[in-house]
Amino acid sequence: MKKLSFTWKTLWEFPAAYNSYNWEGIVTYKKGYFIINDKYTAARPYYSTLLYLEKK
């Protein structure tokens, strides 16, 4: 049986301000991406953020 593997190359990284977010989903739209996430906090209210990222 042949082992399957893959590799990838980082094209860009999220800004540091978003590194602590728990990414829930991503979808392509036109020339960019919608990303929804939850930021973990020990206190309420909890909140989610919807971002649209577009390569310029």
N, CA, C and O atoms as a Maestro MAE file, in Angstrom:
{
 s_m_m2io_version
 :::
 2.0.0
}

f_m_ct {
 s_m_title
 :::
 protein
 m_atom[224] {
  # First column is atom index #
  i_m_mmod_type
  r_m_x_coord
  r_m_y_coord
  r_m_z_coord
  i_m_residue_number
  s_m_chain_name
  s_m_pdb_residue_name
  s_m_pdb_atom_name
  i_m_atomic_number
  :::
  1 25 0.843 -1.183 0.000 1 A "MET " " N  " 7
  2 3 0.000 0.000 0.000 1 A "MET " " CA " 6
  3 2 0.888 1.245 0.000 1 A "MET " " C  " 6
  4 15 1.839 1.339 0.776 1 A "MET " " O  " 8
  5 25 0.576 2.178 -0.858 2 A "LYS " " N  " 7
  6 3 1.356 3.408 -0.983 2 A "LYS " " CA " 6
  7 2 0.862 4.453 0.019 2 A "LYS " " C  " 6
  8 15 -0.341 4.671 0.157 2 A "LYS " " O  " 8
  9 25 1.803 5.099 0.719 3 A "LYS " " N  " 7
  10 3 1.441 6.155 1.650 3 A "LYS " " CA " 6
  11 2 1.104 7.425 0.873 3 A "LYS " " C  " 6
  12 15 1.796 7.786 -0.079 3 A "LYS " " O  " 8
  13 25 0.042 8.090 1.287 4 A "LEU " " N  " 7
  14 3 -0.347 9.355 0.688 4 A "LEU " " CA " 6
  15 2 0.091 10.495 1.595 4 A "LEU " " C  " 6
  16 15 0.008 10.389 2.818 4 A "LEU " " O  " 8
  17 25 0.552 11.572 1.001 5 A "SER " " N  " 7
  18 3 0.956 12.729 1.786 5 A "SER " " CA " 6
  19 2 0.744 13.990 0.958 5 A "SER " " C  " 6
  20 15 0.514 13.927 -0.249 5 A "SER " " O  " 8
  21 25 0.824 15.113 1.616 6 A "PHE " " N  " 7
  22 3 0.713 16.380 0.918 6 A "PHE " " CA " 6
  23 2 1.568 17.415 1.620 6 A "PHE " " C  " 6
  24 15 1.956 17.237 2.775 6 A "PHE " " O  " 8
  25 25 1.856 18.487 0.923 7 A "THR " " N  " 7
  26 3 2.591 19.616 1.481 7 A "THR " " CA " 6
  27 2 1.892 20.892 1.030 7 A "THR " " C  " 6
  28 15 1.111 20.883 0.079 7 A "THR " " O  " 8
  29 25 2.178 21.983 1.721 8 A "TRP " " N  " 7
  30 3 1.617 23.256 1.293 8 A "TRP " " CA " 6
  31 2 2.607 24.369 1.555 8 A "TRP " " C  " 6
  32 15 3.553 24.217 2.329 8 A "TRP " " O  " 8
  33 25 2.378 25.470 0.908 9 A "LYS " " N  " 7
  34 3 3.213 26.654 1.041 9 A "LYS " " CA " 6
  35 2 2.345 27.782 1.580 9 A "LYS " " C  " 6
  36 15 1.270 28.045 1.041 9 A "LYS " " O  " 8
  37 25 2.794 28.449 2.632 10 A "THR " " N  " 7
  38 3 2.057 29.561 3.204 10 A "THR " " CA " 6
  39 2 2.057 30.725 2.220 10 A "THR " " C  " 6
  40 15 3.115 31.166 1.770 10 A "THR " " O  " 8
  41 25 0.875 31.218 1.892 11 A "LEU " " N  " 7
  42 3 0.762 32.347 0.973 11 A "LEU " " CA " 6
  43 2 0.689 33.673 1.718 11 A "LEU " " C  " 6
  44 15 1.210 34.688 1.254 11 A "LEU " " O  " 8
  45 25 0.041 33.653 2.871 12 A "TRP " " N  " 7
  46 3 -0.040 34.822 3.744 12 A "TRP " " CA " 6
  47 2 -0.524 34.373 5.102 12 A "TRP " " C  " 6
  48 15 -1.005 33.250 5.258 12 A "TRP " " O  " 8
  49 25 -0.397 35.244 6.084 13 A "GLU " " N  " 7
  50 3 -0.832 34.926 7.439 13 A "GLU " " CA " 6
  51 2 -1.841 35.962 7.905 13 A "GLU " " C  " 6
  52 15 -1.833 37.108 7.456 13 A "GLU " " O  " 8
  53 25 -2.712 35.534 8.821 14 A "PHE " " N  " 7
  54 3 -3.648 36.475 9.397 14 A "PHE " " CA " 6
  55 2 -2.892 37.505 10.226 14 A "PHE " " C  " 6
  56 15 -1.829 37.201 10.766 14 A "PHE " " O  " 8
  57 25 -3.425 38.716 10.333 15 A "PRO " " N  " 7
  58 3 -2.799 39.711 11.210 15 A "PRO " " CA " 6
  59 2 -2.721 39.195 12.647 15 A "PRO " " C  " 6
  60 15 -3.570 38.416 13.079 15 A "PRO " " O  " 8
  61 25 -1.714 39.627 13.371 16 A "ALA " " N  " 7
  62 3 -1.480 39.150 14.742 16 A "ALA " " CA " 6
  63 2 -2.703 39.334 15.640 16 A "ALA " " C  " 6
  64 15 -2.925 38.527 16.543 16 A "ALA " " O  " 8
  65 25 -3.493 40.371 15.410 17 A "ALA " " N  " 7
  66 3 -4.669 40.640 16.244 17 A "ALA " " CA " 6
  67 2 -5.694 39.505 16.169 17 A "ALA " " C  " 6
  68 15 -6.528 39.381 17.066 17 A "ALA " " O  " 8
  69 25 -5.652 38.684 15.132 18 A "TYR " " N  " 7
  70 3 -6.619 37.602 14.957 18 A "TYR " " CA " 6
  71 2 -6.049 36.223 15.268 18 A "TYR " " C  " 6
  72 15 -6.742 35.228 15.057 18 A "TYR " " O  " 8
  73 25 -4.838 36.123 15.752 19 A "ASN " " N  " 7
  74 3 -4.217 34.822 16.009 19 A "ASN " " CA " 6
  75 2 -4.890 34.035 17.132 19 A "ASN " " C  " 6
  76 15 -4.810 32.807 17.142 19 A "ASN " " O  " 8
  77 25 -5.544 34.699 18.068 20 A "SER " " N  " 7
  78 3 -6.173 33.975 19.178 20 A "SER " " CA " 6
  79 2 -7.600 33.554 18.861 20 A "SER " " C  " 6
  80 15 -8.298 33.036 19.734 20 A "SER " " O  " 8
  81 25 -8.036 33.764 17.645 21 A "TYR " " N  " 7
  82 3 -9.408 33.425 17.263 21 A "TYR " " CA " 6
  83 2 -9.531 31.950 16.894 21 A "TYR " " C  " 6
  84 15 -8.583 31.331 16.412 21 A "TYR " " O  " 8
  85 25 -10.711 31.409 17.131 22 A "ASN " " N  " 7
  86 3 -11.043 30.035 16.766 22 A "ASN " " CA " 6
  87 2 -11.809 30.106 15.447 22 A "ASN " " C  " 6
  88 15 -12.982 30.478 15.432 22 A "ASN " " O  " 8
  89 25 -11.169 29.760 14.362 23 A "TRP " " N  " 7
  90 3 -11.766 29.891 13.037 23 A "TRP " " CA " 6
  91 2 -12.814 28.810 12.827 23 A "TRP " " C  " 6
  92 15 -12.524 27.621 12.956 23 A "TRP " " O  " 8
  93 25 -14.030 29.225 12.505 24 A "GLU " " N  " 7
  94 3 -15.164 28.309 12.362 24 A "GLU " " CA " 6
  95 2 -15.449 27.936 10.913 24 A "GLU " " C  " 6
  96 15 -15.890 26.820 10.642 24 A "GLU " " O  " 8
  97 25 -15.207 28.840 9.990 25 A "GLY " " N  " 7
  98 3 -15.522 28.534 8.607 25 A "GLY " " CA " 6
  99 2 -14.927 29.547 7.654 25 A "GLY " " C  " 6
  100 15 -14.640 30.683 8.031 25 A "GLY " " O  " 8
  101 25 -14.746 29.123 6.416 26 A "ILE " " N  " 7
  102 3 -14.214 29.990 5.376 26 A "ILE " " CA " 6
  103 2 -14.907 29.640 4.060 26 A "ILE " " C  " 6
  104 15 -15.155 28.470 3.768 26 A "ILE " " O  " 8
  105 25 -15.215 30.667 3.276 27 A "VAL " " N  " 7
  106 3 -15.865 30.455 1.985 27 A "VAL " " CA " 6
  107 2 -15.352 31.508 0.997 27 A "VAL " " C  " 6
  108 15 -15.153 32.668 1.359 27 A "VAL " " O  " 8
  109 25 -15.144 31.095 -0.235 28 A "THR " " N  " 7
  110 3 -14.707 32.046 -1.251 28 A "THR " " CA " 6
  111 2 -15.898 32.886 -1.704 28 A "THR " " C  " 6
  112 15 -17.032 32.409 -1.757 28 A "THR " " O  " 8
  113 25 -15.615 34.144 -2.027 29 A "TYR " " N  " 7
  114 3 -16.649 35.046 -2.537 29 A "TYR " " CA " 6
  115 2 -15.971 36.097 -3.399 29 A "TYR " " C  " 6
  116 15 -15.130 36.862 -2.926 29 A "TYR " " O  " 8
  117 25 -16.347 36.125 -4.664 30 A "LYS " " N  " 7
  118 3 -15.763 37.047 -5.638 30 A "LYS " " CA " 6
  119 2 -14.251 36.912 -5.618 30 A "LYS " " C  " 6
  120 15 -13.735 35.847 -5.954 30 A "LYS " " O  " 8
  121 25 -13.512 37.969 -5.231 31 A "LYS " " N  " 7
  122 3 -12.044 37.918 -5.249 31 A "LYS " " CA " 6
  123 2 -11.440 37.761 -3.858 31 A "LYS " " C  " 6
  124 15 -10.272 38.085 -3.648 31 A "LYS " " O  " 8
  125 25 -12.230 37.264 -2.910 32 A "GLY " " N  " 7
  126 3 -11.720 37.143 -1.550 32 A "GLY " " CA " 6
  127 2 -12.370 35.995 -0.804 32 A "GLY " " C  " 6
  128 15 -12.849 35.031 -1.402 32 A "GLY " " O  " 8
  129 25 -12.376 36.120 0.514 33 A "TYR " " N  " 7
  130 3 -12.876 35.060 1.386 33 A "TYR " " CA " 6
  131 2 -13.652 35.663 2.542 33 A "TYR " " C  " 6
  132 15 -13.241 36.670 3.118 33 A "TYR " " O  " 8
  133 25 -14.773 35.047 2.879 34 A "PHE " " N  " 7
  134 3 -15.463 35.340 4.130 34 A "PHE " " CA " 6
  135 2 -14.968 34.338 5.149 34 A "PHE " " C  " 6
  136 15 -14.862 33.145 4.863 34 A "PHE " " O  " 8
  137 25 -14.666 34.825 6.339 35 A "ILE " " N  " 7
  138 3 -14.197 33.976 7.427 35 A "ILE " " CA " 6
  139 2 -15.007 34.332 8.665 35 A "ILE " " C  " 6
  140 15 -15.156 35.506 9.005 35 A "ILE " " O  " 8
  141 25 -15.530 33.309 9.338 36 A "ILE " " N  " 7
  142 3 -16.249 33.552 10.588 36 A "ILE " " CA " 6
  143 2 -15.487 32.869 11.717 36 A "ILE " " C  " 6
  144 15 -14.961 31.767 11.559 36 A "ILE " " O  " 8
  145 25 -15.441 33.545 12.848 37 A "ASN " " N  " 7
  146 3 -14.680 33.002 13.960 37 A "ASN " " CA " 6
  147 2 -15.314 33.355 15.291 37 A "ASN " " C  " 6
  148 15 -16.172 34.233 15.379 37 A "ASN " " O  " 8
  149 25 -14.879 32.659 16.312 38 A "ASP " " N  " 7
  150 3 -15.235 32.937 17.698 38 A "ASP " " CA " 6
  151 2 -13.944 33.230 18.435 38 A "ASP " " C  " 6
  152 15 -12.966 32.495 18.292 38 A "ASP " " O  " 8
  153 25 -13.929 34.290 19.217 39 A "LYS " " N  " 7
  154 3 -12.757 34.559 20.044 39 A "LYS " " CA " 6
  155 2 -13.048 34.026 21.433 39 A "LYS " " C  " 6
  156 15 -14.052 34.377 22.053 39 A "LYS " " O  " 8
  157 25 -12.153 33.171 21.912 40 A "TYR " " N  " 7
  158 3 -12.349 32.589 23.240 40 A "TYR " " CA " 6
  159 2 -12.083 33.640 24.304 40 A "TYR " " C  " 6
  160 15 -11.041 34.296 24.306 40 A "TYR " " O  " 8
  161 25 -13.032 33.787 25.196 41 A "THR " " N  " 7
  162 3 -12.851 34.610 26.393 41 A "THR " " CA " 6
  163 2 -13.478 33.849 27.552 41 A "THR " " C  " 6
  164 15 -14.450 33.117 27.369 41 A "THR " " O  " 8
  165 25 -12.933 34.020 28.715 42 A "ALA " " N  " 7
  166 3 -13.485 33.356 29.891 42 A "ALA " " CA " 6
  167 2 -14.754 34.064 30.369 42 A "ALA " " C  " 6
  168 15 -15.566 33.479 31.084 42 A "ALA " " O  " 8
  169 25 -14.914 35.306 29.974 43 A "ALA " " N  " 7
  170 3 -16.065 36.100 30.410 43 A "ALA " " CA " 6
  171 2 -17.105 36.210 29.301 43 A "ALA " " C  " 6
  172 15 -16.786 36.094 28.117 43 A "ALA " " O  " 8
  173 25 -18.329 36.432 29.696 44 A "ARG " " N  " 7
  174 3 -19.401 36.670 28.732 44 A "ARG " " CA " 6
  175 2 -19.560 38.166 28.545 44 A "ARG " " C  " 6
  176 15 -19.150 38.903 29.441 44 A "ARG " " O  " 8
  177 25 -20.097 38.659 27.502 45 A "PRO " " N  " 7
  178 3 -20.724 37.912 26.419 45 A "PRO " " CA " 6
  179 2 -19.683 37.358 25.443 45 A "PRO " " C  " 6
  180 15 -18.646 37.975 25.199 45 A "PRO " " O  " 8
  181 25 -19.984 36.191 24.897 46 A "TYR " " N  " 7
  182 3 -19.152 35.639 23.844 46 A "TYR " " CA " 6
  183 2 -19.529 36.334 22.546 46 A "TYR " " C  " 6
  184 15 -20.649 36.829 22.415 46 A "TYR " " O  " 8
  185 25 -18.622 36.380 21.594 47 A "TYR " " N  " 7
  186 3 -18.969 37.025 20.347 47 A "TYR " " CA " 6
  187 2 -18.240 36.380 19.177 47 A "TYR " " C  " 6
  188 15 -17.207 35.730 19.337 47 A "TYR " " O  " 8
  189 25 -18.806 36.580 18.010 48 A "SER " " N  " 7
  190 3 -18.226 36.080 16.765 48 A "SER " " CA " 6
  191 2 -17.930 37.267 15.858 48 A "SER " " C  " 6
  192 15 -18.518 38.339 16.001 48 A "SER " " O  " 8
  193 25 -17.026 37.061 14.940 49 A "THR " " N  " 7
  194 3 -16.657 38.106 13.984 49 A "THR " " CA " 6
  195 2 -16.710 37.528 12.586 49 A "THR " " C  " 6
  196 15 -16.233 36.420 12.342 49 A "THR " " O  " 8
  197 25 -17.294 38.287 11.667 50 A "LEU " " N  " 7
  198 3 -17.306 37.915 10.257 50 A "LEU " " CA " 6
  199 2 -16.353 38.853 9.544 50 A "LEU " " C  " 6
  200 15 -16.523 40.072 9.583 50 A "LEU " " O  " 8
  201 25 -15.342 38.279 8.888 51 A "LEU " " N  " 7
  202 3 -14.345 39.073 8.171 51 A "LEU " " CA " 6
  203 2 -14.451 38.803 6.682 51 A "LEU " " C  " 6
  204 15 -14.818 37.703 6.270 51 A "LEU " " O  " 8
  205 25 -14.132 39.799 5.878 52 A "TYR " " N  " 7
  206 3 -13.981 39.589 4.443 52 A "TYR " " CA " 6
  207 2 -12.563 40.000 4.108 52 A "TYR " " C  " 6
  208 15 -12.173 41.146 4.331 52 A "TYR " " O  " 8
  209 25 -11.786 39.062 3.570 53 A "LEU " " N  " 7
  210 3 -10.407 39.318 3.209 53 A "LEU " " CA " 6
  211 2 -10.269 39.249 1.692 53 A "LEU " " C  " 6
  212 15 -10.780 38.330 1.052 53 A "LEU " " O  " 8
  213 25 -9.582 40.217 1.135 54 A "GLU " " N  " 7
  214 3 -9.400 40.264 -0.317 54 A "GLU " " CA " 6
  215 2 -7.942 40.567 -0.617 54 A "GLU " " C  " 6
  216 15 -7.365 41.498 -0.055 54 A "GLU " " O  " 8
  217 25 -7.357 39.790 -1.493 55 A "LYS " " N  " 7
  218 3 -5.963 40.008 -1.883 55 A "LYS " " CA " 6
  219 2 -5.904 41.212 -2.810 55 A "LYS " " C  " 6
  220 15 -6.656 41.289 -3.782 55 A "LYS " " O  " 8
  221 25 -5.030 42.134 -2.517 56 A "LYS " " N  " 7
  222 3 -4.890 43.352 -3.332 56 A "LYS " " CA " 6
  223 2 -3.617 43.315 -4.110 56 A "LYS " " C  " 6
  224 15 -3.321 44.249 -4.855 56 A "LYS " " O  " 8
  :::
 }
 m_bond[223] {
  # First column is bond index #
  i_m_from
  i_m_to
  i_m_order
  :::
  1 1 2 1
  2 2 3 1
  3 3 4 2
  4 3 5 1
  5 5 6 1
  6 6 7 1
  7 7 8 2
  8 7 9 1
  9 9 10 1
  10 10 11 1
  11 11 12 2
  12 11 13 1
  13 13 14 1
  14 14 15 1
  15 15 16 2
  16 15 17 1
  17 17 18 1
  18 18 19 1
  19 19 20 2
  20 19 21 1
  21 21 22 1
  22 22 23 1
  23 23 24 2
  24 23 25 1
  25 25 26 1
  26 26 27 1
  27 27 28 2
  28 27 29 1
  29 29 30 1
  30 30 31 1
  31 31 32 2
  32 31 33 1
  33 33 34 1
  34 34 35 1
  35 35 36 2
  36 35 37 1
  37 37 38 1
  38 38 39 1
  39 39 40 2
  40 39 41 1
  41 41 42 1
  42 42 43 1
  43 43 44 2
  44 43 45 1
  45 45 46 1
  46 46 47 1
  47 47 48 2
  48 47 49 1
  49 49 50 1
  50 50 51 1
  51 51 52 2
  52 51 53 1
  53 53 54 1
  54 54 55 1
  55 55 56 2
  56 55 57 1
  57 57 58 1
  58 58 59 1
  59 59 60 2
  60 59 61 1
  61 61 62 1
  62 62 63 1
  63 63 64 2
  64 63 65 1
  65 65 66 1
  66 66 67 1
  67 67 68 2
  68 67 69 1
  69 69 70 1
  70 70 71 1
  71 71 72 2
  72 71 73 1
  73 73 74 1
  74 74 75 1
  75 75 76 2
  76 75 77 1
  77 77 78 1
  78 78 79 1
  79 79 80 2
  80 79 81 1
  81 81 82 1
  82 82 83 1
  83 83 84 2
  84 83 85 1
  85 85 86 1
  86 86 87 1
  87 87 88 2
  88 87 89 1
  89 89 90 1
  90 90 91 1
  91 91 92 2
  92 91 93 1
  93 93 94 1
  94 94 95 1
  95 95 96 2
  96 95 97 1
  97 97 98 1
  98 98 99 1
  99 99 100 2
  100 99 101 1
  101 101 102 1
  102 102 103 1
  103 103 104 2
  104 103 105 1
  105 105 106 1
  106 106 107 1
  107 107 108 2
  108 107 109 1
  109 109 110 1
  110 110 111 1
  111 111 112 2
  112 111 113 1
  113 113 114 1
  114 114 115 1
  115 115 116 2
  116 115 117 1
  117 117 118 1
  118 118 119 1
  119 119 120 2
  120 119 121 1
  121 121 122 1
  122 122 123 1
  123 123 124 2
  124 123 125 1
  125 125 126 1
  126 126 127 1
  127 127 128 2
  128 127 129 1
  129 129 130 1
  130 130 131 1
  131 131 132 2
  132 131 133 1
  133 133 134 1
  134 134 135 1
  135 135 136 2
  136 135 137 1
  137 137 138 1
  138 138 139 1
  139 139 140 2
  140 139 141 1
  141 141 142 1
  142 142 143 1
  143 143 144 2
  144 143 145 1
  145 145 146 1
  146 146 147 1
  147 147 148 2
  148 147 149 1
  149 149 150 1
  150 150 151 1
  151 151 152 2
  152 151 153 1
  153 153 154 1
  154 154 155 1
  155 155 156 2
  156 155 157 1
  157 157 158 1
  158 158 159 1
  159 159 160 2
  160 159 161 1
  161 161 162 1
  162 162 163 1
  163 163 164 2
  164 163 165 1
  165 165 166 1
  166 166 167 1
  167 167 168 2
  168 167 169 1
  169 169 170 1
  170 170 171 1
  171 171 172 2
  172 171 173 1
  173 173 174 1
  174 174 175 1
  175 175 176 2
  176 175 177 1
  177 177 178 1
  178 178 179 1
  179 179 180 2
  180 179 181 1
  181 181 182 1
  182 182 183 1
  183 183 184 2
  184 183 185 1
  185 185 186 1
  186 186 187 1
  187 187 188 2
  188 187 189 1
  189 189 190 1
  190 190 191 1
  191 191 192 2
  192 191 193 1
  193 193 194 1
  194 194 195 1
  195 195 196 2
  196 195 197 1
  197 197 198 1
  198 198 199 1
  199 199 200 2
  200 199 201 1
  201 201 202 1
  202 202 203 1
  203 203 204 2
  204 203 205 1
  205 205 206 1
  206 206 207 1
  207 207 208 2
  208 207 209 1
  209 209 210 1
  210 210 211 1
  211 211 212 2
  212 211 213 1
  213 213 214 1
  214 214 215 1
  215 215 216 2
  216 215 217 1
  217 217 218 1
  218 218 219 1
  219 219 220 2
  220 219 221 1
  221 221 222 1
  222 222 223 1
  223 223 224 2
  :::
 }
}
